[in-house]
Amino acid sequence: KTQRSSTNRDRTEAATVIMVLFMVLLVFAILFGNLVTLAVVLGTKHFHTPQGYLKASLAVADLAVGIFVVPFHPCNVIGPIFAGCTLVSITTIFLLTIERSIAVLRPLHKESVITRKRTMILIVLSWVGSFFLAVSPLVFSSEIALEYNSCSRMCNYALGTIGEFPRQAWNILLLFPAFDFTLLGGTVVINIISLSSIRQNSKRRKHLAESEVHSTTKPTFSDIKAAKTIGTLTVAFTASFTPIAVFVVGNVLGNKWCNFSFFAFWILATNSCWNVIIYSVRDQKFRLCAHKLLMPFQRNSTAKT
């Protein structure tokens, strides 16, 4: 028994060390990646566009996850911020998809419909609405509370045992997956329509000679590339968000799913460092600006060596 207890203790300590190391690396990746994104978007005139402002808003939401959520602040801080930033991310990706779909489907109307002022208003509304929805379980139901979950290592909205609380509390908790999947579903549909239009335009270019009339009614190459980038963002976020949505629904129905909850929450948190990688791979202009931004650090490290 003593040997078995010692072995279990060693495994627990090893798992704790691995988890702490993972968190440290994740914090660094989130902070570094999103600070680079903000520096490129805000420091380069080329990105001072509605699309650039939306990407900056998405980077700020991801930064908040790295600063407030991952390092384990008090529950009343982690819970609403993680939920609010997740909702901001979904809303922003939806707005990016709408912006790109207009650029692809209605290129002549892009400048008049998509303006900086309207984009800034939508960004503010997305933040206000998302955080209002994030705190709504605590505001509108006294039966719901934030509790630290030893399985997920996160602060979750807790409901209690099935049958103990009124159905209203269940419905409030289900607002999150309902809202999220509605927006994600709409985002996926709009992306499919935009990408289908891009494919049709590509086929037409192979069969029809380019003329001045045709070129004015078709999306530009940069608009097409940006639409594909947003499509990749949507796929990445949907893949990382789906496990947590399944867990929330299952939790409301009374399932604990301890191991699954850990992976679900941390897969979603990891998504906060993926956007800069997607931009770097898909957007050559972003990649060049990021490389130029990091050149002084590379020179300093080379000089020290």
C-alpha positions as a Python dict, from the first residue, in 0.01 Angstrom:
ca = {
    (1, 'K'): (0, 0, 0),
    (2, 'T'): (282, 237, 87),
    (3, 'Q'): (453, 175, -248),
    (4, 'R'): (128, 218, -437),
    (5, 'S'): (52, 541, -247),
    (6, 'S'): (400, 672, -328),
    (7, 'T'): (354, 587, -697),
    (8, 'N'): (18, 764, -708),
    (9, 'R'): (169, 1068, -536),
    (10, 'D'): (452, 1079, -789),
    (11, 'R'): (205, 1060, -1078),
    (12, 'T'): (-4, 1338, -926),
    (13, 'E'): (301, 1560, -884),
    (14, 'A'): (417, 1486, -1238),
    (15, 'A'): (72, 1570, -1375),
    (16, 'T'): (70, 1896, -1177),
    (17, 'V'): (413, 1993, -1312),
    (18, 'I'): (303, 1917, -1668),
    (19, 'M'): (-16, 2117, -1623),
    (20, 'V'): (170, 2420, -1481),
    (21, 'L'): (428, 2402, -1762),
    (22, 'F'): (146, 2382, -2018),
    (23, 'M'): (-21, 2687, -1864),
    (24, 'V'): (303, 2890, -1866),
    (25, 'L'): (370, 2805, -2230),
    (26, 'L'): (9, 2880, -2321),
    (27, 'V'): (19, 3220, -2149),
    (28, 'F'): (340, 3309, -2331),
    (29, 'A'): (201, 3195, -2668),
    (30, 'I'): (-126, 3388, -2621),
    (31, 'L'): (45, 3708, -2506),
    (32, 'F'): (322, 3698, -2767),
    (33, 'G'): (98, 3609, -3061),
    (34, 'N'): (-175, 3861, -2990),
    (35, 'L'): (64, 4143, -2902),
    (36, 'V'): (230, 4086, -3239),
    (37, 'T'): (-113, 4094, -3405),
    (38, 'L'): (-204, 4423, -3236),
    (39, 'A'): (136, 4575, -3320),
    (40, 'V'): (101, 4480, -3687),
    (41, 'V'): (-263, 4586, -3722),
    (42, 'L'): (-235, 4914, -3530),
    (43, 'G'): (115, 5000, -3648),
    (44, 'T'): (65, 4941, -4021),
    (45, 'K'): (-148, 5180, -4225),
    (46, 'H'): (-240, 4897, -4464),
    (47, 'F'): (-439, 4731, -4185),
    (48, 'H'): (-626, 5046, -4074),
    (49, 'T'): (-943, 4907, -4229),
    (50, 'P'): (-1273, 4769, -4094),
    (51, 'Q'): (-1129, 4419, -4126),
    (52, 'G'): (-814, 4527, -3939),
    (53, 'Y'): (-1015, 4679, -3654),
    (54, 'L'): (-1217, 4359, -3619),
    (55, 'K'): (-895, 4155, -3606),
    (56, 'A'): (-763, 4392, -3338),
    (57, 'S'): (-1083, 4341, -3134),
    (58, 'L'): (-1039, 3964, -3165),
    (59, 'A'): (-676, 3995, -3050),
    (60, 'V'): (-780, 4197, -2743),
    (61, 'A'): (-1033, 3929, -2647),
    (62, 'D'): (-764, 3662, -2682),
    (63, 'L'): (-520, 3871, -2478),
    (64, 'A'): (-776, 3895, -2198),
    (65, 'V'): (-794, 3514, -2191),
    (66, 'G'): (-415, 3494, -2152),
    (67, 'I'): (-398, 3764, -1885),
    (68, 'F'): (-704, 3691, -1671),
    (69, 'V'): (-821, 3335, -1737),
    (70, 'V'): (-518, 3109, -1774),
    (71, 'P'): (-319, 3227, -1465),
    (72, 'F'): (-612, 3140, -1233),
    (73, 'H'): (-752, 3458, -1089),
    (74, 'P'): (-1049, 3442, -849),
    (75, 'C'): (-1359, 3266, -979),
    (76, 'N'): (-1568, 3582, -998),
    (77, 'V'): (-1305, 3718, -1240),
    (78, 'I'): (-1226, 3409, -1448),
    (79, 'G'): (-1583, 3295, -1516),
    (80, 'P'): (-1739, 3611, -1665),
    (81, 'I'): (-1420, 3713, -1851),
    (82, 'F'): (-1374, 3371, -2011),
    (83, 'A'): (-1741, 3353, -2109),
    (84, 'G'): (-1747, 3715, -2227),
    (85, 'C'): (-1426, 3686, -2431),
    (86, 'T'): (-1550, 3364, -2590),
    (87, 'L'): (-1872, 3538, -2693),
    (88, 'V'): (-1674, 3838, -2823),
    (89, 'S'): (-1459, 3604, -3032),
    (90, 'I'): (-1761, 3431, -3184),
    (91, 'T'): (-1934, 3764, -3254),
    (92, 'T'): (-1620, 3914, -3407),
    (93, 'I'): (-1563, 3615, -3634),
    (94, 'F'): (-1926, 3647, -3742),
    (95, 'L'): (-1875, 4018, -3820),
    (96, 'L'): (-1554, 3939, -4009),
    (97, 'T'): (-1746, 3684, -4213),
    (98, 'I'): (-2019, 3937, -4292),
    (99, 'E'): (-1757, 4196, -4392),
    (100, 'R'): (-1577, 3951, -4621),
    (101, 'S'): (-1901, 3820, -4774),
    (102, 'I'): (-2000, 4173, -4876),
    (103, 'A'): (-1654, 4228, -5027),
    (104, 'V'): (-1684, 3903, -5224),
    (105, 'L'): (-2052, 3903, -5319),
    (106, 'R'): (-2105, 4279, -5358),
    (107, 'P'): (-1762, 4428, -5434),
    (108, 'L'): (-1906, 4751, -5577),
    (109, 'H'): (-2094, 4821, -5252),
    (110, 'K'): (-1808, 4734, -5018),
    (111, 'E'): (-1682, 5088, -4958),
    (112, 'S'): (-2028, 5235, -4898),
    (113, 'V'): (-2163, 4957, -4675),
    (114, 'I'): (-1852, 4871, -4475),
    (115, 'T'): (-1724, 5189, -4311),
    (116, 'R'): (-1487, 5243, -4020),
    (117, 'K'): (-1753, 5421, -3815),
    (118, 'R'): (-2005, 5138, -3853),
    (119, 'T'): (-1739, 4882, -3776),
    (120, 'M'): (-1636, 5059, -3454),
    (121, 'I'): (-2000, 5080, -3344),
    (122, 'L'): (-2047, 4707, -3408),
    (123, 'I'): (-1728, 4628, -3214),
    (124, 'V'): (-1849, 4825, -2912),
    (125, 'L'): (-2192, 4661, -2930),
    (126, 'S'): (-2035, 4315, -2956),
    (127, 'W'): (-1830, 4372, -2638),
    (128, 'V'): (-2120, 4520, -2441),
    (129, 'G'): (-2366, 4252, -2557),
    (130, 'S'): (-2123, 3964, -2502),
    (131, 'F'): (-2035, 4059, -2145),
    (132, 'F'): (-2398, 4130, -2062),
    (133, 'L'): (-2481, 3779, -2177),
    (134, 'A'): (-2180, 3643, -1985),
    (135, 'V'): (-2303, 3780, -1650),
    (136, 'S'): (-2672, 3713, -1719),
    (137, 'P'): (-2674, 3375, -1537),
    (138, 'L'): (-2560, 3549, -1217),
    (139, 'V'): (-2796, 3844, -1264),
    (140, 'F'): (-3116, 3664, -1361),
    (141, 'S'): (-3095, 3347, -1149),
    (142, 'S'): (-3008, 3317, -782),
    (143, 'E'): (-2969, 2939, -825),
    (144, 'I'): (-2663, 2972, -1050),
    (145, 'A'): (-2319, 3041, -903),
    (146, 'L'): (-1955, 3040, -1011),
    (147, 'E'): (-1759, 2748, -868),
    (148, 'Y'): (-1409, 2616, -924),
    (149, 'N'): (-1425, 2280, -1101),
    (150, 'S'): (-1146, 2041, -1002),
    (151, 'C'): (-1196, 1844, -1324),
    (152, 'S'): (-1167, 2124, -1580),
    (153, 'R'): (-936, 2337, -1359),
    (154, 'M'): (-1165, 2627, -1453),
    (155, 'C'): (-1442, 2830, -1290),
    (156, 'N'): (-1778, 2714, -1422),
    (157, 'Y'): (-2138, 2822, -1379),
    (158, 'A'): (-2277, 2560, -1139),
    (159, 'L'): (-2643, 2457, -1130),
    (160, 'G'): (-2662, 2180, -871),
    (161, 'T'): (-2836, 1842, -888),
    (162, 'I'): (-3108, 1768, -1139),
    (163, 'G'): (-3456, 1842, -1014),
    (164, 'E'): (-3343, 2071, -735),
    (165, 'F'): (-3360, 2397, -928),
    (166, 'P'): (-3635, 2539, -1150),
    (167, 'R'): (-3627, 2498, -1526),
    (168, 'Q'): (-3557, 2873, -1563),
    (169, 'A'): (-3199, 2821, -1438),
    (170, 'W'): (-3146, 2545, -1694),
    (171, 'N'): (-3273, 2768, -1972),
    (172, 'I'): (-3040, 3051, -1870),
    (173, 'L'): (-2736, 2822, -1881),
    (174, 'L'): (-2843, 2691, -2221),
    (175, 'L'): (-2835, 3049, -2353),
    (176, 'F'): (-2460, 3014, -2405),
    (177, 'P'): (-2455, 2713, -2640),
    (178, 'A'): (-2775, 2832, -2811),
    (179, 'F'): (-2632, 3177, -2884),
    (180, 'D'): (-2291, 3041, -2977),
    (181, 'F'): (-2413, 2772, -3213),
    (182, 'T'): (-2661, 3008, -3377),
    (183, 'L'): (-2382, 3255, -3458),
    (184, 'L'): (-2137, 2980, -3554),
    (185, 'G'): (-2398, 2815, -3774),
    (186, 'G'): (-2469, 3144, -3949),
    (187, 'T'): (-2096, 3207, -3987),
    (188, 'V'): (-2038, 2867, -4146),
    (189, 'V'): (-2330, 2915, -4389),
    (190, 'I'): (-2210, 3261, -4495),
    (191, 'N'): (-1855, 3130, -4540),
    (192, 'I'): (-1983, 2848, -4760),
    (193, 'I'): (-2176, 3098, -4975),
    (194, 'S'): (-1871, 3327, -5007),
    (195, 'L'): (-1631, 3044, -5088),
    (196, 'S'): (-1878, 2902, -5342),
    (197, 'S'): (-1891, 3243, -5510),
    (198, 'I'): (-1510, 3255, -5515),
    (199, 'R'): (-1498, 2912, -5679),
    (200, 'Q'): (-1751, 3019, -5943),
    (201, 'N'): (-1547, 3331, -6020),
    (202, 'S'): (-1234, 3118, -6054),
    (203, 'K'): (-1410, 2891, -6305),
    (204, 'R'): (-1531, 3191, -6504),
    (205, 'R'): (-1178, 3327, -6526),
    (206, 'K'): (-1068, 3004, -6688),
    (207, 'H'): (-1337, 3019, -6956),
    (208, 'L'): (-1384, 3389, -7015),
    (209, 'A'): (-1128, 3647, -7120),
    (210, 'E'): (-1081, 3920, -6861),
    (211, 'S'): (-1237, 4252, -6962),
    (212, 'E'): (-1261, 4587, -6790),
    (213, 'V'): (-1632, 4540, -6727),
    (214, 'H'): (-1579, 4200, -6570),
    (215, 'S'): (-1295, 4313, -6346),
    (216, 'T'): (-1497, 4592, -6188),
    (217, 'T'): (-1772, 4355, -6078),
    (218, 'K'): (-1549, 4085, -5933),
    (219, 'P'): (-1382, 4076, -5592),
    (220, 'T'): (-1014, 4162, -5583),
    (221, 'F'): (-747, 3902, -5519),
    (222, 'S'): (-685, 4045, -5170),
    (223, 'D'): (-1057, 4021, -5086),
    (224, 'I'): (-1058, 3658, -5194),
    (225, 'K'): (-749, 3579, -4986),
    (226, 'A'): (-901, 3754, -4684),
    (227, 'A'): (-1227, 3559, -4724),
    (228, 'K'): (-1034, 3231, -4723),
    (229, 'T'): (-844, 3345, -4412),
    (230, 'I'): (-1170, 3417, -4228),
    (231, 'G'): (-1298, 3078, -4340),
    (232, 'T'): (-993, 2917, -4179),
    (233, 'L'): (-1053, 3118, -3859),
    (234, 'T'): (-1411, 2993, -3851),
    (235, 'V'): (-1309, 2629, -3890),
    (236, 'A'): (-1044, 2661, -3616),
    (237, 'F'): (-1279, 2830, -3370),
    (238, 'T'): (-1567, 2590, -3442),
    (239, 'A'): (-1339, 2292, -3381),
    (240, 'S'): (-1213, 2435, -3050),
    (241, 'F'): (-1553, 2554, -2928),
    (242, 'T'): (-1763, 2245, -3007),
    (243, 'P'): (-1628, 2030, -2714),
    (244, 'I'): (-1709, 2299, -2455),
    (245, 'A'): (-2059, 2348, -2596),
    (246, 'V'): (-2120, 1973, -2575),
    (247, 'F'): (-1991, 1975, -2216),
    (248, 'V'): (-2218, 2265, -2113),
    (249, 'V'): (-2526, 2091, -2252),
    (250, 'G'): (-2424, 1763, -2088),
    (251, 'N'): (-2353, 1937, -1757),
    (252, 'V'): (-2701, 2092, -1755),
    (253, 'L'): (-2845, 1745, -1816),
    (254, 'G'): (-2652, 1607, -1516),
    (255, 'N'): (-2340, 1452, -1673),
    (256, 'K'): (-2007, 1524, -1501),
    (257, 'W'): (-1761, 1412, -1774),
    (258, 'C'): (-1457, 1499, -1562),
    (259, 'N'): (-1176, 1414, -1805),
    (260, 'F'): (-1370, 1544, -2103),
    (261, 'S'): (-1435, 1878, -1930),
    (262, 'F'): (-1062, 1936, -1876),
    (263, 'F'): (-978, 1887, -2243),
    (264, 'A'): (-1285, 2084, -2356),
    (265, 'F'): (-1200, 2399, -2158),
    (266, 'W'): (-831, 2398, -2238),
    (267, 'I'): (-880, 2327, -2609),
    (268, 'L'): (-1096, 2640, -2619),
    (269, 'A'): (-835, 2841, -2426),
    (270, 'T'): (-564, 2722, -2665),
    (271, 'N'): (-758, 2873, -2957),
    (272, 'S'): (-654, 3218, -2832),
    (273, 'C'): (-303, 3169, -2973),
    (274, 'W'): (-403, 3022, -3311),
    (275, 'N'): (-519, 3338, -3488),
    (276, 'V'): (-173, 3489, -3532),
    (277, 'I'): (-53, 3159, -3682),
    (278, 'I'): (-343, 3159, -3929),
    (279, 'Y'): (-274, 3520, -4027),
    (280, 'S'): (95, 3446, -4075),
    (281, 'V'): (27, 3144, -4296),
    (282, 'R'): (-259, 3288, -4501),
    (283, 'D'): (-173, 3661, -4523),
    (284, 'Q'): (162, 3742, -4685),
    (285, 'K'): (136, 4113, -4599),
    (286, 'F'): (80, 4031, -4232),
    (287, 'R'): (369, 3785, -4236),
    (288, 'L'): (607, 4042, -4384),
    (289, 'C'): (500, 4312, -4134),
    (290, 'A'): (539, 4070, -3841),
    (291, 'H'): (883, 3967, -3964),
    (292, 'K'): (987, 4332, -4000),
    (293, 'L'): (856, 4402, -3651),
    (294, 'L'): (1058, 4117, -3499),
    (295, 'M'): (1378, 4188, -3695),
    (296, 'P'): (1532, 4414, -3423),
    (297, 'F'): (1496, 4132, -3167),
    (298, 'Q'): (1654, 3884, -3409),
    (299, 'R'): (1945, 4121, -3472),
    (300, 'N'): (2001, 4171, -3100),
    (301, 'S'): (2005, 3797, -3032),
    (302, 'T'): (2245, 3742, -3323),
    (303, 'A'): (2476, 4019, -3201),
    (304, 'K'): (2486, 3872, -2848),
    (305, 'T'): (2569, 3532, -2992),
}
